[in-house]
Amino acid sequence: MIGRLKGWPLLGVTLISCGVDFNAYFNTYYNLKNLVGRIDRLEEIGDTLNVKRLYDSLEIKSAYLIKYYPRSKYLPDAVFYMGLAFSRKGQYEKAIQKFREFLEFFPKHPLSQRAKLELGRAYALDPRFGDEALRILKDIKGDEAYYLIALVYYRMGEYASAKEYFERINLKNPRSAKRYIPLGLDIYIAEKDLIKAEDLLKTYLSLNLTPSERKVAEEKRGDILLGMGKVEDALRIYSSIDYPSRSAEDGRLKMKIARIYLMMGDTSKALENFEICFSSGANDKWLCAFEAGNILVLKGDYEKALRFYDGIYTQGPAEWRSRAFVKKLVLEEWRVLRNKDDPRSLYRKAEILYFHLNNPDTALKIWQNLTTSKDKESLTKSLMALIYAYAHKGETLRVRELFQRLKNEVKDTFYINWAQSFVR
């Protein structure tokens, strides 16, 4: 094994031939194993608060053993536990790298099967690597693998496949059932199988739940009620749950509340809850920021909306930056045009209002006023815009009147042929 590890670049270590202080070496490994034991016990009883504090120490102690004792027979353990520390801290790319190294160099080690499962887990928990997760996990039998596969399919929107794998899980162990059931509830709700969802929620409530787990149960009860169309009951349940302020859970809940208020037409309360979601640690915080910007556009507060879109563009993940960029450009152009009243600026403002700012009525008034403009280009484009808008509103007579005026006043075959397609 020593010859195999010589010059091993993946671990970033250099073998040394100097002497080893065996007392220090033993203490290093003993401390690492002792820490792992503490972590395993805390994870087993679900003490997430205290166990989170130990992952940094696990990473540091593993890195110390790798660096200073690269010839040790415990090197594989250190590589594995460093990957585990990265995974539990949510640093999935680093975890994936370590578990892949472990499986490449130590395929027959006693921890290899667990390393494969942990590699699949790291892939599954990073939404970018769903296909890789399925490729690895489908070769593994067991509840944890089934749970992770169901999670991947759920995130992909393939709810029938998610349901198939979730139902392979043995829920007779109360400790594991407490972890797995919330996903099953999400799957059944997404599948609109609300009878099974209600039965599963009863099973969950029959377990010895902690106060935080009971809050999750209440949230799922609200989800079921919402799926049944009992919107006000769902809102009442959601509003009664007191997750820690600005936590990821609180942000997720506030997004659900915001969407209910949108359904009810209360944009002010919807905006308030989307803003709280954005300032939380929720996974969907950027979606909440985007929705907040959209509501502000509806309210005509373009400057504040621009600040939201600009924040998404400068700080958000790539998939949200591109969406925010279009909104940001439009609002920045609006800022430039805001105080201009020449015909061509007015026409462009009407375009922005109609196509981007959800204010078609104001756009139509501007275009109508421009049909008396002395600027020929603005007059022509306004007539065409009105034909387009009224055609989409189904006002056939109005379209014919505008088309006749276009033929009489513009007399340009290009514009006439384009407008002809809207005349019925």
C-alpha positions in Angstrom: 0.0 0.0 0.0 2.8 2.4 0.8 4.3 2.0 -2.7 0.8 2.7 -4.1 0.5 5.9 -2.2 3.9 7.4 -3.1 3.5 10.8 -4.8 -0.3 10.6 -4.5 -1.4 13.9 -6.0 -5.1 13.6 -5.4 -4.7 13.9 -1.6 -2.3 16.7 -2.0 0.3 15.0 0.3 4.0 14.4 0.1 5.4 11.2 1.7 8.2 11.9 4.1 10.8 9.6 5.4 11.5 11.3 8.7 10.7 9.6 12.0 7.3 9.4 13.5 6.4 10.5 17.1 4.2 7.5 17.9 2.6 9.0 20.9 1.5 12.0 18.8 0.4 9.7 16.0 -1.7 7.5 18.4 -3.3 10.6 20.0 -4.2 12.0 16.6 -5.9 8.8 15.5 -7.5 8.3 18.9 -8.9 11.8 18.9 -10.2 11.4 15.4 -12.0 8.1 16.2 -13.3 9.5 19.5 -14.8 12.5 17.6 -16.3 10.2 15.0 -18.0 8.2 17.8 -19.4 11.3 19.3 -20.8 12.4 15.9 -22.3 9.0 15.2 -24.1 9.0 18.6 -25.5 12.5 18.1 -26.6 11.7 14.6 -28.3 8.6 15.8 -30.4 10.5 18.3 -31.0 13.3 15.9 -29.2 16.0 17.8 -28.5 18.1 14.8 -27.8 21.3 16.7 -24.8 19.8 18.7 -23.5 17.6 15.9 -23.2 20.5 13.5 -20.5 22.1 15.8 -18.3 19.0 15.4 -18.0 18.8 11.6 -15.3 21.5 11.5 -13.2 19.6 14.0 -13.7 16.4 12.0 -12.4 18.1 8.9 -9.4 19.6 10.8 -8.4 16.3 12.5 -8.7 14.3 9.3 -6.6 16.9 7.4 -4.0 16.7 10.2 -3.7 12.9 10.0 -3.4 13.1 6.1 -0.8 15.7 6.2 1.5 14.5 9.0 1.0 10.7 8.8 0.5 9.9 5.1 2.0 6.4 5.6 -0.5 5.5 8.3 -2.8 2.5 7.9 -5.5 4.9 9.0 -5.1 7.2 6.0 -8.2 5.8 4.2 -10.3 6.5 7.3 -9.0 10.1 7.4 -9.9 10.6 3.7 -13.4 9.1 4.3 -14.1 11.3 7.3 -12.9 14.4 5.6 -15.4 13.7 2.8 -18.0 13.1 5.5 -17.3 16.4 7.1 -17.5 18.2 3.8 -20.8 16.5 3.0 -22.4 17.2 6.4 -21.4 20.9 6.1 -23.1 21.1 2.7 -19.8 21.4 0.7 -20.9 18.7 -1.7 -18.3 19.3 -4.5 -15.5 18.8 -2.0 -17.2 15.8 -0.5 -17.6 14.2 -3.9 -14.0 14.7 -4.7 -12.9 13.0 -1.4 -15.3 10.0 -1.7 -14.2 9.5 -5.3 -10.6 9.5 -4.2 -11.4 7.0 -1.5 -13.2 4.6 -3.8 -10.4 4.9 -6.4 -7.5 4.2 -4.0 -9.2 2.0 -1.4 -11.9 0.0 -3.2 -11.7 -3.0 -0.8 -11.6 -1.0 2.5 -14.3 -1.9 5.0 -15.7 1.7 4.6 -16.0 1.4 0.8 -19.7 0.5 0.7 -20.5 3.4 3.0 -18.3 5.7 0.9 -20.3 4.7 -2.2 -23.5 5.5 -0.4 -22.1 8.8 0.9 -20.9 9.7 -2.6 -24.4 9.1 -3.9 -25.8 11.2 -1.0 -23.5 14.1 -1.8 -24.6 13.9 -5.5 -28.3 13.7 -4.5 -28.2 16.7 -2.1 -26.6 18.9 -4.8 -29.5 19.6 -7.3 -26.9 19.8 -10.2 -25.9 16.2 -9.9 -29.2 14.3 -9.9 -28.3 12.0 -12.8 -25.0 11.0 -11.2 -26.8 10.3 -8.0 -29.2 7.9 -9.7 -26.4 6.2 -11.5 -24.6 5.3 -8.2 -27.6 4.8 -5.9 -29.6 2.4 -8.1 -26.8 -0.2 -7.5 -27.3 0.1 -3.7 -30.0 -1.7 -1.7 -31.3 -0.2 1.5 -33.6 2.4 2.9 -31.1 5.3 2.7 -30.5 4.7 -1.0 -34.2 4.4 -1.7 -34.8 7.7 0.2 -32.1 9.5 -1.7 -33.4 8.2 -5.1 -36.9 9.3 -4.2 -35.5 12.7 -3.2 -33.8 13.1 -6.6 -36.9 12.1 -8.5 -39.0 14.5 -6.4 -36.7 17.4 -7.2 -36.8 16.5 -10.9 -40.6 16.6 -10.8 -40.9 12.9 -11.6 -43.3 12.2 -8.7 -44.5 8.7 -9.8 -40.9 7.5 -9.7 -40.3 9.3 -6.4 -43.4 7.5 -5.0 -42.2 4.1 -6.2 -38.8 4.4 -4.4 -40.3 6.0 -1.3 -42.7 3.1 -0.9 -39.8 0.6 -0.8 -38.6 2.2 2.4 -39.2 0.3 5.6 -40.8 2.8 8.0 -41.1 0.4 11.0 -38.0 1.9 12.6 -39.4 5.0 14.4 -36.0 6.8 14.3 -35.5 6.4 10.5 -39.3 7.0 9.9 -39.0 10.4 11.5 -36.4 11.3 8.9 -38.0 9.8 5.8 -41.7 10.5 6.3 -41.6 14.3 5.5 -40.3 13.6 2.0 -43.1 11.0 1.5 -45.6 13.6 2.5 -44.2 16.0 -0.1 -44.4 13.3 -2.7 -48.0 12.3 -2.0 -49.0 15.9 -1.9 -47.3 16.5 -5.3 -49.0 13.4 -6.7 -52.3 14.7 -5.3 -52.7 11.4 -3.4 -54.1 13.3 -0.4 -55.6 10.2 1.3 -52.2 8.5 1.5 -50.7 11.8 2.6 -53.2 12.1 5.5 -52.6 8.5 6.6 -48.8 9.1 6.5 -49.2 12.2 8.5 -51.1 10.3 11.2 -48.2 7.8 11.3 -45.7 10.7 11.7 -47.7 12.3 14.5 -47.8 8.9 16.3 -44.0 9.0 16.7 -42.2 10.6 19.6 -41.6 13.9 17.8 -39.5 16.8 19.1 -41.0 20.3 19.1 -39.3 21.2 15.9 -40.5 17.9 14.2 -44.1 18.7 15.3 -43.7 22.1 13.6 -42.8 20.2 10.4 -45.9 18.0 10.9 -48.1 21.1 11.2 -46.6 22.5 8.0 -47.3 19.3 6.2 -50.9 19.5 7.5 -51.1 22.9 6.0 -49.8 21.5 2.7 -52.5 18.8 2.6 -55.2 21.4 3.4 -53.9 23.6 0.6 -53.9 20.6 -1.8 -57.6 20.1 -0.9 -58.3 23.7 -1.8 -58.9 24.7 1.8 -56.8 27.9 1.4 -57.9 29.8 4.5 -57.4 26.7 6.7 -53.9 26.2 5.3 -53.1 29.9 5.9 -54.3 29.6 9.5 -52.1 26.6 10.1 -49.0 28.2 8.5 -49.5 31.4 10.4 -49.5 29.5 13.7 -46.1 27.9 13.2 -43.2 29.8 14.8 -40.0 28.6 13.2 -36.9 30.5 14.3 -36.9 34.0 12.7 -35.1 34.2 9.3 -34.2 30.5 9.4 -34.4 28.4 6.2 -37.6 26.8 7.6 -39.1 30.2 8.3 -38.2 31.4 4.8 -39.8 28.3 3.2 -43.0 28.9 5.3 -43.1 32.6 4.4 -43.0 31.7 0.7 -46.0 29.5 1.1 -47.9 32.2 3.0 -46.9 34.8 0.4 -48.3 32.6 -2.4 -51.6 32.2 -0.6 -51.9 36.0 -0.2 -51.3 36.4 -3.9 -54.1 33.9 -4.6 -56.3 36.1 -2.3 -55.2 39.3 -4.2 -53.5 40.8 -1.1 -50.3 41.9 -2.8 -49.1 43.9 0.2 -49.0 40.9 2.6 -47.6 38.8 -0.2 -44.8 41.2 -0.7 -44.1 41.4 3.1 -43.7 37.6 3.3 -41.6 37.3 0.1 -39.3 39.9 1.6 -38.9 37.9 4.8 -38.3 34.8 2.7 -35.5 36.6 0.7 -33.8 37.7 3.9 -33.8 34.1 5.3 -31.7 31.1 4.6 -34.3 29.4 2.5 -33.3 27.5 -0.6 -35.9 29.5 -2.6 -34.7 32.9 -1.4 -33.9 34.0 -4.9 -37.3 33.0 -6.2 -38.8 35.0 -3.3 -36.7 38.0 -4.4 -37.8 37.7 -8.0 -41.5 37.5 -6.9 -41.0 40.5 -4.6 -39.7 42.4 -7.6 -42.6 41.4 -9.7 -45.1 42.6 -7.1 -43.3 45.9 -6.8 -43.6 46.3 -10.6 -47.4 45.6 -10.3 -47.5 48.3 -7.6 -45.6 50.7 -9.8 -42.6 51.0 -7.4 -40.1 50.5 -10.2 -37.1 51.9 -8.2 -37.5 49.4 -5.4 -38.2 46.6 -7.9 -34.9 47.5 -9.7 -33.1 47.1 -6.4 -34.4 43.6 -6.0 -33.5 42.6 -9.6 -30.1 44.2 -9.3 -29.5 42.3 -6.0 -30.4 39.0 -7.7 -28.1 39.9 -10.7 -25.1 40.8 -8.6 -25.4 38.1 -5.8 -27.7 35.3 -7.0 -26.9 32.0 -8.6 -26.4 31.8 -12.4 -29.9 30.4 -13.2 -31.5 33.5 -11.5 -29.0 36.1 -12.7 -30.1 35.7 -16.4 -33.8 36.1 -15.5 -33.1 39.2 -13.4 -30.9 40.7 -16.0 -33.8 41.2 -18.5 -35.9 42.9 -15.8 -32.9 45.0 -14.7 -32.3 46.3 -18.2 -35.9 47.2 -18.8 -36.1 49.1 -15.5 -32.9 50.9 -16.1 -34.2 52.0 -19.5 -37.4 53.1 -17.9 -35.3 55.2 -15.4 -33.7 57.0 -18.4 -37.0 57.5 -20.3 -39.1 58.4 -17.2 -39.1 62.2 -17.6 -38.9 62.3 -21.4 -42.1 63.2 -23.4 -41.0 63.3 -27.0 -43.1 61.0 -29.3 -40.4 58.3 -29.7 -39.6 58.1 -26.0 -43.3 58.0 -25.2 -43.8 55.1 -27.7 -40.9 53.1 -26.1 -42.3 53.8 -22.6 -45.7 52.4 -23.8 -43.9 49.3 -25.1 -42.2 48.8 -21.7 -45.4 49.3 -19.9 -47.3 46.8 -22.1 -44.7 44.0 -22.5 -42.7 44.2 -19.3 -44.4 46.2 -16.5 -47.9 44.6 -16.7 -49.6 48.0 -17.3 -51.4 47.5 -20.6 -54.1 50.2 -19.9 -51.6 53.0 -19.6 -49.7 51.7 -22.6 -52.9 51.8 -24.7 -53.6 55.4 -23.7 -50.1 56.5 -24.7 -50.4 54.8 -28.0 -53.8 56.3 -28.6 -52.5 59.8 -27.9 -49.6 59.2 -30.3 -52.0 58.4 -33.2 -52.4 62.2 -33.5 -48.6 62.8 -33.4 -46.8 64.8 -36.1 -43.9 62.3 -35.8 -44.8 59.9 -38.7 -42.8 56.9 -37.3 -44.4 57.2 -33.8 -47.8 57.5 -35.3 -47.4 54.4 -37.6 -45.8 52.2 -34.8 -48.6 53.3 -32.4 -51.3 52.3 -34.9 -49.6 48.9 -35.3 -49.2 48.4 -31.6 -52.9 49.2 -31.0 -53.9 46.7 -33.7 -51.8 44.0 -32.0 -53.1 44.8 -28.5 -56.8 45.0 -29.5 -56.5 41.8 -31.6 -55.2 40.0 -28.5 -58.2 41.4 -26.5 -60.5 40.1 -29.2 -62.0 43.5 -30.1 -62.5 42.8 -33.8 -64.3 45.9 -34.7 -61.7 48.1 -33.1 -59.0 46.3 -35.0 -60.8 46.8 -38.3 -61.1 50.6 -37.6 -57.4 50.9 -36.9 -56.5 48.8 -39.9 -58.5 51.0 -42.2 -56.8 54.1 -40.7 -53.4 52.5 -41.3 -54.3 51.9 -44.9 -55.5 55.4 -45.4 -52.8 57.3 -43.6 -49.7 55.2 -43.9 -50.1 53.5 -47.3 -47.0 51.4 -46.8 -47.5 47.8 -48.1 -45.0 46.4 -45.6 -47.0 47.7 -42.6 -50.4 46.9 -44.3 -49.4 43.3 -45.0 -48.2 42.8 -41.4 -51.4 44.3 -39.9 -53.6 42.3 -42.4 -52.9 39.1 -40.4 -54.8 40.5 -37.4 -57.9 41.5 -39.3 -60.7 38.9 -39.2 
